[in-house]
């Protein structure tokens, strides 16, 4: 399969396909998982087309199963399909970033507040443990994708601590988009990301533990919006604000 390359990812060969064969679980779900992994792994860049025939051959499943898997990713907002224009991965642009991060900022304010109101001390300690792992991985020279995985795990945990199923569903609906945008932010400015990732999350834990809801909501929102400003500055080639 002819797979578009990226500056940071080697071009896949026939012996090293970008998307591995699907395991026989639920084929649509397996297809969605495999294609998502390929996108977030950089083997398909933002804006790249996705062709059912090629994906079906690579995954060794039917086009129908691929189509259903692509529908899952479309619901996550990671890809878009247009009549006569095919299916492609969403673009990472300043306009798209502002939309995604505005939604995330609103969700984070509510999730942080509810977590502060409902989390036990033991659960707050689990958040501290994730940040400790971030710091340890940073000290060992971990790369951006590893730190970002811990970053997302931290926020997953906050949404679970909020104990609001619909709020968690709202996060799940944008999580893949956030992952893609944050990967781009890390790729374009790893030094900036590594400089703030531990301290910003440590501060969120402190405010949750103190039950300082007003300051916490402001910090949770700014945590997201500052990431958006950095990414938009990177994409626009301008100064980071």
N, C-alpha and C positions, 0 to 999 in steps of 0.2 A: 504494500500500500504506500502511495506517495504521500508522505507526511510532512507538512511545513515545518522547517526548523526554526530555532530561536537562537539568539546570540549566546545564550547560556546553556543550551541543551544540545547534545550531539544529534545529528540526523540519524534516525533509526534505519537499520538495514533489514533485509529480508530475514536474517538470522536473529535480529534483535528488534522485534516489532514494537511499535509504540504502545499497542494495546494487546495484552495477552489473551489467550483463549479463556472464555467464560467457564467457570465451574458450574456443574449442573445443579444449581439450587433453584431459584426462580429465574428463568433466563432473562426476563426484562430487568429484574433487580440486579442481576449479575452484570448485564450490559451497562446499566446506569453506573454501577460501582466502578467498573473497569474504565469507562470513558471519563468519568469524573476524576479518577486517579490519574489518568493520562493528561487531562487538562491541568490539574493542580500540580502535577509533576513537571510541567513545562514542555511536555511532548507535543502538545497542540498549543500554539500561542493565542492570546486574545484576538478575536476577529477572524480566526481561521474557519474555513468551511468544514462541515462534517457531512460525509457522504454515506448514505445507508449501505450501498453495495460494498464499499471498501471496508466499512466497519463490520458488516456481517461476515465477510471473508476472513478478516483478522480475528474476530471473536469465535468463528466457526459456529454461528447460529443463524437463524432465519432473519430476513429483513423485517418481518413482523415483530420479532422480539427486540431487534434494534430500535425499531420505531417506538415501541412501548417504553424502552429504556430512555430514549431521547425525550419522550414526553415527561418522564420523571425529572430530568434535568431542566426542562423548560419550566416546570412548576417551581423549581428551585431558583429560577432566574439566571441560570448559568449559561443557557443557550437560547437562541431565538430562531423561530421558523417563520418565513414569509412566503406567501404564494408567489411562485415563479422565481423566487430568489434563493430558495433552499434554506438550509439550516447552518447556522454559524455560532461560534462562541461569542459571548458579549464582548464588546470593545472596552478597554480600560481608558477612559477619557475623563477630563475634569468634570464635564457635565454628568456623566454616569456616576462618577465618584461622589459628587455632591448629593445626588439622589440617594445612593446606597447609604452613605454615612449619616445623612439627615435622619433616615428611618432608624438606623442603628442607634444613633444618639438618643432618640426618644425611647426606644426599647431599653437601653442601658440605664437611663434615669429611673425608670420604674423597677427594673430588675434589681438594681442596687438598693433602692429603698426597701423593697419587700424582703430582700435578703437580710438587710440590717434588722428588720423588724422580726424576722422569723427564724433566722439561723441560730443554732445552739453554739456554745463556745467550742465544742468539739468540731463542729462543721467549719467554723471560722478558722480553727487551727489547720484544717485540711487545705484551706486557701493559702495559709502561710506556708504549708509544706510545698505547694506547687511553686510559689515564688522562691523558696529555698532551692528547689531543683533548678529553676531558671538561673539563679545566681551561680550554682555549682556548674551547670552546663556552660554558662558564659565564661567562667573561670577556666574551663577545660578547652575553650576555643570552639564551642559548638557553632555550627553554621546557622544562617537565618531560618531555614525550614524547620530545624529542630526547635529553636526558640519560639517560632510562630506556632508550632504544634502545642507547646506548653501554654502559650498565650491563649489560644483558642480553648484549650482544656480548662483554663482558669475561668473564662467567661461562660463556658458550658456549665461549670459548677455553680456559678452565681445564678444562672437562670434556673437551675434545679433547686437551689436554696430558696428562690422566690416562691416556690410551691404554687405556681399558677400555670396550669396546663396550656391555656390559650396564649399566654405570654411566651412560653417555651416554643409553642408552634410558630409564633411570629418570628422568633429568633431562628428556628430551623428553616424558615422560608427564605431568609437572607444569608444564612451562614456560608453557603458555598460561594456566593458573590463576595462576601466580606473576605473569605479566604483568598480568593483570586486577587482582589484588590490589595490586600495586605502583602501577598507574595510579591506583587509588583512594587509596592513601597519598599520592601526589604531588598529586592533585587537592585533597585535604583539607588538606594541609600542605606546600606547595611550599617554603616558606622553610626548614623543618626539613630537608627532603630535600637541597636545594641546599647547605646548610651542612655536610653530612657526606659527600656522595657522592664527592668527590675524595679527601679524606684517608683515608677507610676503604679505598678501593680501592688507594691508594698504599701503605698499610700492608700489605695482603695481598701486593702485589708484593714489597715489601722482605723479608717473611718467607719467601716462596717463593725468592727469590734467595739468602737466607742459609741455606736448607735447615733452618730452625728449625721442625721438624715439630710438636713439642709445642705451642709458642706459636701456630703457624699454625693448627692444628686448633681451638684455643680461639677464636682471632680469627675464623676462618671461621664457626664456629657462632654466635658472638655477633653477627657482622655480620647474620645472618639473624634471630636472635631479637630483636635490638633493633628491627629493622624491624617485626616482628610486634607488639612492645609498643607502638610508636608507632601503628600502624594500629588496634590494638584500643582504644587510648586515644581515637583520633579517632572511631571508630565508636560507642564507648560514651559519648562526651561527657565522659569523665573526664580526669584529668591524665595526661600522657605520662610513663612511667617508663623 
